[in-house]
Amino acid sequence: MFGYDSYELDEMARTILGKQAEWLARYPQVRVTVEGHSDERGTREYNLALGDRRASAAKNFLAAQGVDPSRMTTISYGKERPVAGGTDETAFAQNRRAVSVVAN
């Protein structure tokens, strides 16, 4: 979803988030937590800050699509919760992400 050292949403991320916004419009009682994640490179503090910017970018996109910001919270896990193991670019790319989790 994100390039290295970036919190700019790529085209695939915007497509996925657009579909999430449509779903959230159908279910206005649902709240979500948007998690920000990074790959393992960099310090813990740096990656927490980057994860926060990624979560905020996803939340802001959803808000721009009409999702009420009060229905969304953000949290950064930095590099603490990788989805893919390994130390190659494929694993790094999978770990650079934002994840929307239904909070209800």
Secondary structure, DSSP 8 states (H G I E B T S, - for coil): ---TT-----HHHHHHHHHHHHHHHH-TT--EEEEEE--S-S-HHHHHHHHHHHHHHHHHHHHHTT--GGGEEEEEEETSS-SS-SSSHHHHHHHS-EEEEE--
